[in-house]
Structures are given as C-alpha cells and as structure tokens.
Amino acid sequence: MASTSNHPPLLLPNNVLYTTEDPLGLHDDDDDTSGDPVPVLPIITSHLIKKFESLPVDTPPEALVNAFITTISDLSYTLHGIPDPNLNVLRSCLLSSPTHFPAINHIIHAASKISELFPSGHLPPLTSGESREYTTFHISALLAHQFLLTLRSPSYNDWGGVNLTSWFSDSDGNVEPKRTYTNIFLDYFSTPPTPPFPSTSFHLLHTPSLPPLIAKTPLAPLTILELPQESDFPSIPSSSSVSSVAPETTHTTYIISSHKLIGHGPAATQEERILASIPELLPVSTFTPPLEETTALAVTTSAAHGFVPTSVFTGHGRTARIDATYNKRKYAENAGREHDEFERIRVNTFLFLNATELDWIDLPEEQDGRQQPLADFLPGMMEKDVMKAYTGFIGVINSQKCGDGHESRKIQRIVTPPWGSGAFGGDVRVKLLIIWVAASFAAENANGGPVKLELLFLIKQMVLDTKEIWWKEMIEKLKRSGVGADEVWRALQQVREQGGAVVLEAVLKNLGLSVPVLT
C-alpha cells in the first residue's frame, strides 16, 4: 500500500499560487496597480511564448540566440530572484550549431502545453509503492520548463535544484561535460516527437522487509562482461551467452548508482551520464523524494524494445566522452531484429538504487599486521545494501505481473555496473556478491512463484585483477559448486567477522571450497 508523502507538491508555473513580485515589471496588466505578487504564467506566456511565436522567420541566428538568452535571464530574475545567471555554455552551444535553432521553438512549444497537460498546476511527489505514468508530451513539457529554468525546487531538494542551471554555467571551468549534456538535450528537441508515442512509468518501489536469507536459494546465472573502458551501453559479443537470448523474450533492467536525491549534475558520474543520454529520465528529480533503504525508483518505457538513447558515453569522470560509434537512428531501426555481430544493450527499465556513500568514512589504520578493514564491512552496511538491491529487484519483477501473464513469462535480465563502488567508496567484490545474492533471492520470491533471471555485471578490465588475481577462477568455482545464495551470504558475513581485505578467496574457504594456487 502506498504511504502518504510528507513533502508538499511542487507548484508548476501554471499554478496561481506560483507568484512573483515582478521586479522587472514584465506583467502586462496595466490595470493592476496593487503591487501584490502576480502569477508567473502570464509573464511566461507574454515574455517567452508569444514573443518567440511572433519573431520573423528570417531573424538572424545571433539575434535569435541573444533574445532567447536574455529572456531566460529575465525569467530567472523574475521567478527566482537570481539576476544574470551564467548561461555561457548554453549560449555557446546554440551559436556553435545552426541545427540547434529549431530546438528553441520546439522547447517553447512544449512549455506552452503545461496547463493542458497538468491542469492541477502541481506535481505531487511519488509515495512509497506508487506507480505513475506520463506520456511523451507530459515529459516534454516538464523538460522544457527545466531547460527554461522556470521550475521551483521541491521542498526536499537541497542540492542543485531541478532546473538545468548547473549545465549552463562555465564559472567552475568544468565545461566539457556541460557542453556535451546541453548539446544532447538540444539534439533531443531538434525534431518534434513522431509516432508511436511511448509512455513512461515511474514506480517508487517499496519493500518493508527481506525474506529469510537462510532459505536454500539457487544462485542466479551470472555473466561478467569485461570492457576495455567504461561504457554505459556496451555491445554484447555474439559469442556471449547473454546475446543468445532474443530481446523480445527478456525484460532488461539497468541499475543506476544514484544518490538518495536522484538528479542530473555537471560532472560525469554514471547517474549524470545516463540522465543526460536519455532526456526522458531528467524529470525524475521533480517528483521523486529522497530514496530510503526500503525504496528504489524504477522507470520503465512502454516501447517494446526499450529506451532509445539520444547519445551514449564511454569513459567515466574526466575520461567520459561521447561514443562516436553510436547512431541513434540505426539503434532505433534495428530494434527487434536479430543480433548483429555486436549488439548494444537495450533497456526496458532503469532502476535507481541509492548507493551507500562509504567514501567519507575514516577507517582505522592497519595494525599488528592486520589489513585495513573494508568500509563495506562496517556494522550494518552489507545488510543495508542487500535490502536496497532486493527492494529494487523484487519490485521490478512483481510490477511486471499483468493479467495475461505475458510479461511475467519473460526472462529477467539485470544489467549492473559496479554499483556503489568507485567514487562511492565500496569494494567491487563485496558489491558484486551482494547484488548476486539479492537478485537470486528476488528471482525465487517473486509473486506467483520463481522467475528466470540472469545477471550481467559490467566491469572495466583489470579492476578486479588488482583486487584478487584469481577472481575469474573463484567466481567460476562458485557458479559450478552448487552452493546457494544463502550460503554465499553467510560466507560473506563470516568474512566480515574475520576482518581483512581478501574477499573472494575468504568466501570460498568459508564455503569449504578449494582456492586457486600459484604453481
């Protein structure tokens, strides 16, 4: 059952309670001399929508861009009291490519539909267990107002807000990711949407408790795909066991390592790259409350063959770059066809899992020859993570159950990068085992009985090798041994009690399995 949110709804620009003191005098009602705050929608309509609808078609490009930037700046001051926002990245992107000019009109047109699409004038936050569906046009309207910087911040958002302000500023010198993200957004709006118009559902999954992790539970099939560099939508070699499964018989869920406050940003974390690659995901920040240990957000498209990224990235952080080999048109056209030699991953659901922030924890120094403990092994950390992962996996599986059972018969494929590792400070081996255990228990405890599930773990080459050189052999040993997810979980808990930083080898020993040795 959905719980009631403690957060007030977000007032949209068409809400009469969203008002401004109108410091620039943009309100065009000459009869209003009261000096009282005025609704913002008439100002947006007259100063933006009508203004640009009436511009001559032969307006010089530079004049068009300057007028657009000035208008956004005026609205920012009028609506938020922020004078002269830094919009240098946006200006540069618009002037550098004439193909972006149509996007201006399409964005303004989408923004003009806010009253028609959201007649209540407010956007309530999702409540635990709630599922909400929006059309392409709902999403476009919200995106347009995020771009125009006309949305307020939800009461719970204390970091960055929901508008794209952080993308448009060059004040911190971190320009390249912002320029790339802004160009992707403009590309998305450069052509109006064409049929079919898929809808997108947003489900705030909630699981109050875990099943007993002592019940005999088989380990789900696991494939580890090593990549020469990080890739958000990598190609799957045709020789892989994963590629042999027809896309139409699977439901693919892709894990995003998110903060508890989901949203875009100016850097190049996985969360920020995915949100930029698929603009349809950006509005999640406008109505998703902070994630808890028992909640996760699933975003699912109704399109039969999944989301179609506008662009995709390789690399991470400072090494992140647009993947020039990706072609959006070909990716969309090839949907549902037989696998090519290298077929990129297709995603039906993005699953936002709050990654535990372990990077800020000060660990005790190495003493008496004992290795420094892993942050993941601090009391309660593993239990929190397995709860988060299980909540997401069981929620996605159960939400697909439908009347005719068609969706429930699909193979569940979970694709995950090293969730909660890297910048979050988690150990990739511990996180891999936690995800494996949680996915296995979710497959076994689905409503209506067990489902087929496979796990695809994406990892950059050599990342695991630097931890334990025999990791491949040890993972294979676990897969072939017949041990259950419950046994792996108990063995991992024992490793925590034993201390140290060796994980896979210690798990095998705790299970009574032999470990590879140098010969």
C-alpha positions in Angstrom: 0.0 0.0 0.0 1.3 3.5 -0.9 2.1 5.7 2.0 1.3 9.4 2.3 4.2 11.7 1.4 5.5 14.2 4.0 6.5 16.5 1.2 4.3 19.2 -0.3 3.6 19.1 -4.1 5.8 21.0 -6.5 3.9 24.1 -7.8 4.1 24.3 -11.6 4.3 27.6 -13.5 0.5 27.3 -14.3 -0.4 27.3 -10.6 -2.0 30.6 -9.4 -0.1 30.2 -6.1 3.2 30.3 -8.0 3.7 34.1 -7.9 6.4 36.7 -8.3 7.0 40.3 -7.1 7.7 41.0 -10.8 10.9 43.1 -10.2 11.3 43.8 -13.9 7.7 44.8 -14.5 7.1 42.1 -17.1 3.4 41.6 -16.1 1.4 43.3 -18.8 -1.8 44.1 -16.9 -1.8 47.9 -16.9 -4.9 47.9 -14.7 -3.1 46.1 -11.9 -1.6 48.8 -9.7 -1.9 46.9 -6.4 1.7 45.9 -6.1 0.7 42.5 -5.0 2.6 39.4 -6.2 1.3 38.2 -9.6 1.0 34.7 -11.1 4.0 33.7 -13.2 2.2 32.0 -16.1 1.0 35.2 -17.8 4.6 36.5 -17.7 6.0 33.4 -19.2 3.3 33.4 -21.8 3.8 37.0 -22.9 7.6 37.4 -22.4 8.5 34.0 -23.8 5.8 32.1 -25.7 4.1 34.9 -27.6 7.3 36.8 -28.1 9.1 34.0 -29.9 6.0 32.8 -31.8 5.8 36.3 -33.3 9.5 36.6 -34.3 10.1 36.9 -38.0 11.3 33.7 -39.6 14.3 35.5 -41.1 15.6 36.6 -37.7 19.4 36.4 -37.8 20.8 33.4 -35.8 22.8 35.6 -33.4 19.9 37.9 -32.7 17.6 34.9 -32.1 20.1 33.3 -29.6 20.7 36.7 -27.8 17.0 37.2 -27.5 16.5 33.7 -26.1 19.3 34.0 -23.6 18.1 37.4 -22.4 14.6 36.1 -22.0 15.8 33.1 -19.9 17.9 35.5 -17.8 14.9 37.9 -17.2 12.7 35.0 -16.2 15.3 33.7 -13.8 15.4 37.0 -12.0 11.6 37.4 -12.1 10.8 33.9 -10.9 13.7 33.1 -8.6 15.4 36.4 -7.8 18.6 35.3 -9.4 19.9 38.2 -11.6 22.1 37.5 -14.6 22.6 33.7 -14.3 25.6 32.3 -16.0 24.3 30.9 -19.3 27.6 31.0 -21.2 27.6 27.2 -22.0 24.1 27.4 -23.4 24.9 30.4 -25.5 28.0 28.7 -26.9 26.1 25.6 -27.8 23.3 27.4 -29.6 25.7 29.6 -31.6 28.0 26.7 -32.5 25.4 24.7 -34.3 22.6 26.1 -36.5 20.9 22.6 -36.3 20.0 23.6 -32.7 17.9 26.6 -33.7 14.7 24.5 -34.3 15.0 23.2 -30.8 14.3 26.7 -29.4 10.8 26.8 -30.9 10.1 23.1 -30.0 11.1 23.8 -26.4 8.9 26.9 -26.2 6.0 25.0 -27.8 6.4 22.1 -25.3 6.5 24.6 -22.4 3.3 26.2 -23.6 1.4 22.9 -23.0 1.9 22.8 -19.3 -1.6 23.9 -18.4 -3.2 21.5 -20.8 -1.1 18.5 -19.6 -1.0 19.4 -15.8 -4.3 21.2 -15.2 -4.0 20.9 -11.5 -0.9 23.1 -11.6 1.1 20.9 -9.2 3.2 17.8 -9.2 2.9 15.7 -6.1 5.9 13.6 -5.0 5.7 9.9 -5.5 4.7 7.9 -2.5 6.1 4.5 -1.5 4.5 1.9 -3.7 3.0 4.4 -6.1 3.3 4.0 -9.9 2.7 6.9 -12.2 2.6 7.1 -16.0 3.3 10.1 -18.2 3.1 10.5 -22.0 5.8 11.7 -24.2 4.1 15.1 -24.1 4.0 15.3 -20.3 7.7 14.5 -20.2 8.4 17.1 -22.9 6.6 19.9 -21.0 8.5 19.2 -17.8 11.8 19.0 -19.7 11.1 22.3 -21.4 10.5 24.1 -18.1 13.6 22.5 -16.6 15.5 23.9 -19.6 13.9 27.4 -19.3 14.8 27.5 -15.6 11.2 28.2 -14.7 10.6 25.4 -12.1 10.9 25.8 -8.4 12.9 23.3 -6.3 10.9 20.7 -4.4 11.0 21.1 -0.7 13.3 18.1 -0.2 15.8 19.2 -2.8 18.7 20.9 -1.0 21.3 20.2 -3.7 21.2 21.9 -7.1 17.5 22.1 -7.8 15.7 20.5 -10.7 16.4 23.1 -13.5 19.3 22.6 -15.8 21.1 25.6 -14.3 24.3 23.7 -13.5 24.7 22.7 -17.1 24.7 26.2 -18.4 27.4 27.8 -16.3 31.1 27.9 -17.1 32.0 29.5 -13.8 33.8 26.4 -12.4 35.8 25.7 -15.5 34.3 22.2 -15.8 32.9 23.0 -19.3 33.1 19.9 -21.4 30.6 17.6 -19.7 28.1 20.5 -19.5 28.6 21.4 -23.2 28.0 17.7 -24.1 24.9 17.4 -22.0 23.4 20.6 -23.3 24.1 19.6 -26.9 22.4 16.2 -26.3 19.3 18.0 -24.9 19.2 20.3 -27.9 19.5 17.4 -30.2 16.6 15.7 -28.5 14.4 18.7 -29.1 15.7 19.5 -32.6 12.9 17.4 -34.1 9.4 17.1 -32.7 8.3 13.6 -31.5 6.9 11.3 -34.0 4.5 8.3 -33.5 4.4 5.9 -31.9 4.5 7.9 -28.7 5.6 5.6 -25.9 4.6 6.4 -22.3 7.0 6.2 -19.3 6.0 4.8 -15.9 7.7 5.8 -12.7 7.3 3.4 -9.8 8.6 4.2 -6.3 9.2 0.6 -5.2 8.9 -0.3 -1.6 9.7 -3.5 0.3 9.3 -3.4 4.1 11.5 -6.4 4.9 13.7 -9.1 3.4 12.7 -12.7 3.1 14.7 -15.0 5.4 18.2 -15.2 3.8 18.7 -18.6 5.3 16.3 -20.4 2.9 18.0 -22.6 0.3 18.1 -20.4 -2.8 19.9 -21.2 -6.1 22.4 -18.6 -7.4 21.1 -16.8 -10.5 23.1 -17.3 -13.7 25.9 -14.6 -13.7 27.9 -13.3 -16.7 30.7 -10.8 -16.1 31.5 -8.7 -19.2 34.9 -7.1 -19.1 35.2 -3.8 -21.0 38.3 -2.1 -22.3 36.8 1.1 -20.9 33.6 2.0 -19.1 30.6 2.0 -21.5 27.1 2.9 -20.5 25.5 0.9 -23.4 28.2 -1.6 -24.4 28.0 -4.0 -27.3 27.5 -7.7 -26.3 29.7 -10.0 -28.3 27.7 -12.5 -30.3 29.6 -15.3 -28.7 28.3 -14.3 -25.3 25.6 -16.5 -23.6 23.7 -13.3 -22.9 23.3 -12.4 -26.6 21.8 -15.7 -27.5 18.6 -14.8 -25.7 16.2 -13.0 -28.1 15.5 -9.4 -26.9 11.7 -9.8 -27.2 11.8 -12.6 -24.6 13.6 -10.6 -22.0 12.9 -7.6 -19.7 16.2 -5.8 -19.2 16.6 -3.8 -16.0 19.7 -1.5 -15.8 21.0 -0.4 -12.4 22.0 3.2 -11.9 24.2 4.0 -8.9 22.3 7.0 -7.7 22.5 9.3 -4.7 19.4 9.3 -2.4 18.4 12.5 -4.1 18.1 11.5 -7.7 19.0 14.1 -10.3 21.3 15.4 -13.0 24.6 17.2 -12.4 27.5 18.9 -14.1 30.1 16.1 -13.7 30.3 12.7 -15.4 29.2 10.1 -12.9 27.2 7.2 -14.2 23.9 8.7 -12.9 24.6 12.0 -14.6 25.7 10.5 -17.9 22.6 8.2 -18.1 20.2 11.1 -17.3 21.9 13.2 -20.0 21.9 10.4 -22.5 18.2 9.8 -22.1 16.5 13.2 -21.5 13.2 11.4 -20.8 14.7 10.5 -17.4 15.5 14.0 -16.4 12.1 14.9 -14.9 12.5 12.2 -12.2 14.1 14.9 -9.9 10.8 16.9 -10.0 8.7 14.3 -8.2 11.0 11.7 -6.7 11.5 12.1 -2.9 14.9 11.1 -1.4 15.4 7.3 -1.6 15.4 5.3 1.6 16.8 2.0 2.5 13.5 0.3 1.6 12.7 2.3 -1.6 14.0 2.3 -5.1 12.9 4.1 -8.3 12.0 2.1 -11.4 11.5 4.0 -14.7 10.0 1.8 -17.5 9.2 2.7 -21.1 6.2 1.2 -22.9 8.2 1.0 -26.1 8.5 -2.7 -26.9 12.3 -2.6 -27.5 13.2 -0.2 -24.7 14.6 3.3 -24.4 16.5 4.8 -27.3 19.4 7.0 -26.0 19.9 10.3 -27.8 23.7 9.7 -27.3 25.8 7.4 -25.3 29.1 7.7 -23.4 32.3 5.8 -22.9 34.6 6.5 -20.0 33.9 7.8 -16.6 34.6 11.2 -14.9 37.3 13.1 -16.6 37.6 10.4 -19.3 33.9 10.4 -20.2 33.4 11.1 -23.9 30.6 10.7 -26.5 30.7 7.4 -28.2 31.1 8.3 -31.8 30.2 4.8 -33.0 26.6 5.1 -31.7 24.0 6.0 -34.2 20.5 6.8 -32.7 18.7 6.2 -36.0 20.2 2.8 -36.6 19.8 1.8 -32.9 16.1 2.5 -33.2 15.7 0.9 -36.6 17.5 -2.3 -35.5 15.1 -2.8 -32.5 13.7 -6.3 -32.5 16.0 -7.7 -35.3 18.4 -10.5 -34.9 21.6 -9.6 -33.1 24.3 -8.0 -35.2 27.9 -9.1 -34.6 27.9 -6.6 -31.8 24.5 -5.5 -30.4 24.3 -2.8 -27.8 22.3 -3.4 -24.6 18.7 -2.4 -24.8 17.0 -1.3 -21.6 13.3 -1.6 -20.6 13.7 -0.3 -17.1 16.2 1.9 -15.3 16.5 1.1 -11.7 17.8 3.8 -9.4 19.4 2.3 -6.3 20.7 4.6 -3.6 24.4 3.7 -3.3 25.8 3.8 0.2 28.3 6.6 0.5 31.3 5.0 2.1 34.0 7.3 0.7 33.7 9.7 3.6 34.3 7.1 6.3 37.6 7.2 8.1 38.8 3.7 8.6 41.3 2.6 11.3 44.9 2.2 10.2 46.5 -1.1 9.6 47.6 -2.6 13.0 49.5 -5.7 14.1 49.9 -6.9 10.6 46.1 -6.9 10.0 44.9 -5.3 6.8 42.8 -2.2 6.9 39.1 -3.3 7.0 36.8 -2.6 4.2 34.2 0.1 4.7 31.6 -2.3 3.4 32.4 -4.5 6.5 31.4 -1.8 9.0 28.4 -2.9 11.1 25.1 -3.0 9.2 26.5 -1.7 5.8 26.1 -5.0 3.9 22.6 -5.5 5.3 21.6 -2.1 4.1 22.9 -2.8 0.7 21.3 -6.2 0.2 18.0 -4.6 1.4 18.3 -1.8 -1.2 19.1 -4.2 -4.0 16.4 -6.7 -3.1 13.8 -3.9 -2.9 14.6 -2.9 -6.4 14.8 -6.3 -8.0 11.7 -7.8 -6.4 9.8 -4.6 -7.1 10.7 -4.6 -10.8 9.8 -8.3 -11.2 6.5 -8.0 -9.4 5.5 -4.8 -11.2 5.5 -6.7 -14.5 2.9 -9.1 -13.5 -0.1 -8.5 -15.7 -3.5 -10.1 -16.3 -2.4 -12.4 -19.1 0.9 -13.3 -17.6 2.7 -12.4 -20.8 5.2 -10.1 -19.1 5.8 -12.4 -16.2 7.0 -15.1 -18.6 9.9 -13.1 -19.8 13.4 -13.7 -18.6 14.5 -11.0 -16.2 17.9 -9.6 -17.2 19.6 -7.3 -14.7 22.5 -5.3 -16.0 24.7 -3.6 -13.5 27.9 -1.7 -13.3 29.9 -1.9 -10.1 27.1 -0.3 -8.1 28.3 1.7 -5.1 31.9 1.2 -5.9 34.4 3.7 -7.2 33.5 7.2 -6.1 31.1 5.9 -3.6 33.9 4.0 -1.8 32.5 0.5 -1.9 34.5 -2.6 -2.7 33.6 -4.0 -6.1 33.9 -7.7 -4.9 31.6 -7.2 -2.0 29.0 -5.3 -4.1 29.1 -8.0 -6.8 28.3 -10.7 -4.2 25.6 -8.6 -2.6 23.9 -7.9 -6.0 24.2 -11.6 -6.9 22.6 -12.7 -3.6 19.8 -10.1 -3.8 19.0 -10.9 -7.4 18.9 -14.6 -6.7 16.5 -14.2 -3.7 14.3 -11.8 -5.8 14.0 -14.4 -8.6 13.0 -17.1 -6.1 10.5 -15.0 -4.1 8.5 -13.3 -7.0 4.8 -13.2 -6.7 3.3 -16.3 -8.3 6.5 -18.3 -8.0 10.1 -18.2 -9.2 11.1 -16.5 -12.4 14.0 -17.0 -14.7 16.7 -14.3 -14.1 20.2 -13.7 -15.4 22.7 -11.1 -14.1 25.1 -9.2 -16.3 27.9 -7.5 -14.5 29.8 -4.8 -16.4 33.3 -4.2 -15.3 36.3 -2.4 -16.7 39.2 -4.7 -17.5 41.8 -5.1 -14.7 39.6 -3.6 -12.0 39.0 -7.0 -10.3 42.5 -8.2 -11.2 44.0 -5.6 -9.0 42.0 -6.9 -6.1 42.4 -10.7 -6.4 44.3 -12.1 -9.4 42.3 -15.4 -9.4 38.9 -13.7 -9.3 37.7 -15.4 -12.6 38.5 -18.8 -11.4 37.0 -18.2 -8.0 33.7 -16.9 -9.5 33.6 -19.9 -11.8 34.1 -22.1 -8.8 31.1 -20.6 -7.0 29.0 -21.0 -10.1 29.9 -24.6 -10.6 29.9 -25.7 -6.9 26.1 -25.8 -6.5 26.2 -23.6 -3.4 23.2 -21.4 -2.8 22.8 -17.6 -2.5 22.0 -18.2 1.2 25.4 -19.9 1.7 27.3 -17.2 -0.2 25.6 -14.6 2.0 26.5 -16.4 5.2 30.1 -16.9 4.0 30.4 -13.1 3.2 29.1 -12.3 6.7 31.8 -14.6 8.1 34.5 -12.7 6.0 33.3 -9.5 7.7 33.7 -11.1 11.1 37.2 -12.4 10.2 38.3 -8.9 9.1 40.9 -8.2 6.4 40.6 -7.2 2.7 40.6 -10.5 0.9 37.0 -11.3 -0.1 36.5 -13.9 -2.8 39.2 -16.3 -1.5 37.9 -16.0 2.0 34.3 -16.7 0.8 35.5 -19.8 -0.9 37.4 -21.0 2.1 34.3 -20.3 4.4 32.3 -22.5 2.0 34.8 -25.3 2.1 35.8 -24.8 -1.5 39.4 -25.0 -2.7 41.1 -21.9 -4.0 43.5 -21.5 -6.9 47.1 -21.6 -6.0 50.3 -20.5 -7.8 52.2 -23.4 -9.3 
